[in-house]
Amino acid sequence: MSAATSVGPVVPAVPGARRRSRGRWNAPLVAGLILFGLIVLCALCAPLLTSYDPIKQDLTNAFLEPGSKGHLLGTDSLGRDVLARLLYGARVDLQVGVLAVISPFVIGSLIGLIAGWFGGWLDAIVGRVVDMVIAFPFLVLVIALVFAMGPGTTSIYTAITLVGWVAYCRIVRGQVLVAKEQEYAMAARASGLPTWRILIRHLLPNVLLQAVVFTMSDIVLTLLAIVTLGFLGLGVPPPTPDWGTMIQEGQQFILDKWYMSTIPGLAVVLTGLALALIADGIVEKANR
């Protein structure tokens, strides 16, 4: 049998097949964005979804079961509406959780970019600092710093920035070490462009993807840290509603009034799930 006849039948290419495969729905990303969007929308529309004041006490209506007397999710030990505290607490936790990630992302990415590009003694110093910070568990170090500085949003922002930048630094530095040996980076250097322009315009857009993906997971870690701080009494000062404080206040009544701790706990889980789906969707989209 000749070589020509041994080859199987040629399947003609279907026009647009590759285009359709690339354009298919990214299910994790869409699901994550929808879920997270609903959570954010509920937080923003809190005054429209409930008419109760989240900090107003009504001891005559304490421990009402869900659905009693117009309280959809019941009331807590001080007669405060659980739904109102949940929605307004989402505003606080999501705001702090998202804003607290911005500074570590920017600072860590810039330090990692510079250290990875120049290398040498600068890279060695940055590496030792990163190793020292990362040797301690993230949550333990954040709790210790907030305890030393005192409760409040300013302390939370500062503590998370001091601890969280190292993760972004390691990610971006590793990407830079690979990217600076690529042809486009070497061509930019050979063309005589200024270093800042090579770093900002050519290198940074190509090394940030992993850091952006990690941001979604980092918001989850930050949110858990905020909830933990609130549970320990080191978070947002009362009477401002906070999911961690709600869980802490309801734990002593968990057997009889399960909803007081379970509902804010479920809110934390759903928010973490939404952000995890977004991260998975970004990775899937980037790998196509």
N, C-alpha and C positions, 0 to 999 in steps of 0.2 A: 504493500500500500504506500502510495507516495505521500510526501509531507503535506501536499496541498489537500489531499482527501482525508488525512488523519485529523485535521483540525475540525472541531465541532462547528455547528451552525452559528453564524454571526447574528447576534440579536441587535436589531437596529436600536439606536438611542432614541428615547422618547423625548421630544423637545419639551423643555420646561420641567423635566423630572427633578433635576437637581435643584432648580429654583423652588419647586414646591416643597422638597424635603427641608430646604433651609428656611422656608417661610412657615413651617408648621408651628403650631402653638407651643409655647414653652410653659407646660402645665404648672411646674413648681413656682415659676416666677409669677405667673398670672394669679395662682391661688394665694401666694404670699402677699402680693400687692393688694388683692381684694380684701383679704382678712385684715391686714395691717391698716388699710384704708378705712375699713369699717370701725376699727378700734379708735383710730384718730378722729374719725367723724363723730363718733359717740362722745369722745372727750370734748371736742370743740362745740358740740351742740348740747352740752350738759344742761344749760338753762332751759332748753326747749324740751328735753326729755324728762325733766323732773322739776317740780315747783318747790321742792323742799330745800332748806338751807343746810348744807352739809355739816355745819358746826353748831347749829342750834339744838339745844338740849330740851327734851320733853320727857321728864322722868315718869309722868303718868302713862306714857305709852312706850315704856321700855320693854324690850324682849318680845316685840310683836312678831308673830310668824309671818313668813312671806305671803303677801296677798291680803293681809289684815289692815283694815281701815285705810285703804288707799296706798299702803306701803308695799310696793311690788316685791321687794326683796326683804321686807321686814325692817326692824329697827334693832339697834345695839343696846348695850347696857345703860346708856344714857339717853335713850329715846331718839337718837339721831337716825335719819333715814339711811339705810345701807346702800341703796341705789345711788343716792346723791353723793355719798362719800366715795363710792366706787368710781363714779364718773369724774368728779372733781379731783380725786386722787390720781386718776389716769392722766389728767392734765399735768400734774406736778411730776409724776414719775417719768412720763414720756419726755417731757421737756428737759428734765435734768439728765435723763438717760441719753438723749440724742446730743444735747449740747456738751455733755461731759466727754464725749468721744471726739469732738472736733479738734480740741487742742492737742491731745495725744497723737491724733492722726497727722496733723500738720507738722508738729514738732518732730515726731519720730520719723516721718517720711523725709523731711529735709536733712536731718542728721544722718540717716541711713544713706541718702543720696550722696551727700558730701563725703562721708567716711568711705563708702564703697568706691567712689570715683578716684579720690586722692590716695587712699590706702596708707601704707607706712605707719609712722608713729601716731598719726591722728586716728587711723582705723584701730590701732592697738589700744589706745586709751578708751575710745568709744566701746570697743569690745569688752574691756575689763569692767566698765561701768554697767553695761548691759548684763554681764554675767552676775555682778553683785546684786542688781535689782531683781533679776529673774530667779535668783536662788531662793527668794522668799515667795510663798504663795500669794497670789494677787489679792485675794479677799482678806487674808490676815494682815497684809501690809496696809491695805486701804483702811481697815478698821482701826489699826494702831495709829495711823496718821490722823484720822478724823477724831479719834479719842484724844490725841494730843492737842489738836487745834480747836476742838469743841464742835458740837453739832451745828448743822446749818448747811445751806446749799454752797456757800463759798468754800467751806472746808471740804465738801464732797468734790467739787470741781478741782480744787488744788490737789487733793490726795489722788484722785484718779489720773490727773495729768502727770504727777510725779512718778506714778507706777506704770501707767498704761503706754507711755511712749516707746518703751523698750521693745514691745512686740512689733510695732510698725517699723522701728529701726532695723530689726533683724530681717524682717520680710523684704523691705526695700533694698537693704544692703546686699542681701543675697541675689536679688534680681539684677542689681547694678553690676555686680562682679561678673555676671554672665553677659549682660547686655553691652558692656563697654568693650568686649572683644568681638562684637558683631560688626559686620561690614559697614552698616550705616553709621555707627559711632566712630569707627576708625576713619571713615571718609569725612565725617564732620570735623574730626581733629586735624586731619591732613589739609583740609580747606582753610585752616587758620581762623575759624570762628572763635569768638570769645568763649571762655569756659562756661560762664553763666548761661549763655545762649544754648550751648550744647546740652547742659544739664536740664534746663527748663523746657526748651522747645523740642529737643530730640530724644533725650533719655527719659525724662520724667513721665511722659505719656505712655511709654512702653513698659514701665516697671511698676505702675500703680495698681494694676488690675488685682493682684493678689491682696494688696493692702485694702482695696475697696471691698473685696469679698470678705476679708476678715472683719471689716467694720460692722457688718451685719451681726456676726457672732460676738463682736466686742460690745455692741449695744445690749445684747442679751446678758453678757457678763456684768456689764455696768448696771443694768436694771436689777439683776439679782443682788449686786452689791448694795444698791439703794434700798431694796426691800429688806435686806439683812440689817443694814444700818437702822432702818426704821423699826425693825423688830427689836433691836437692841437698845432703842431709845437714843440713837446717835444720828438719826436722819433729819428730815424736815421737822422743825419745832412745832409742837401742837399749838393751837387746835387745827392747823392745816391738815386736811385729810391726806393719807398716804397709805398705799397698799400694805407696806410692811407694818405700819402701826395698826392697821385694821386686823391683820393676822395675829399680831401680838395681843391685842385687846380681846380677840375672840377665842384664843387658845384655851383659856380657863373654863370656857363654856362649851367646848367642842362636842361633848357628849349630848348635851341637851339642845344647844343652839348652833348646830353644825354650820349653818349658812354664814355666820359671822366671820369665820376663818376660811371656809371652803371657797366662797365666791371670789374674794380677792386673790386667793391662791390660783383658782382657775383662770383669772384674768392674766396673771403672770405667765402661766403655762401657754395660753393662747397667743399672747404677745411674742413669747419666745419662739413658738412654732411658726408664726407668720414671718419673723425675721430669718429663721433657719430656712424656710422655703424660698425666700428671696435670695439668700446666699447661694443655695443650690441652683436656683434658676439662672443666676448670673454666671456661675461656673459652667453650666450646661450650654448657655448661649455662647460663651467665649470659646468653648471647645468644638463648636460646629465648624 
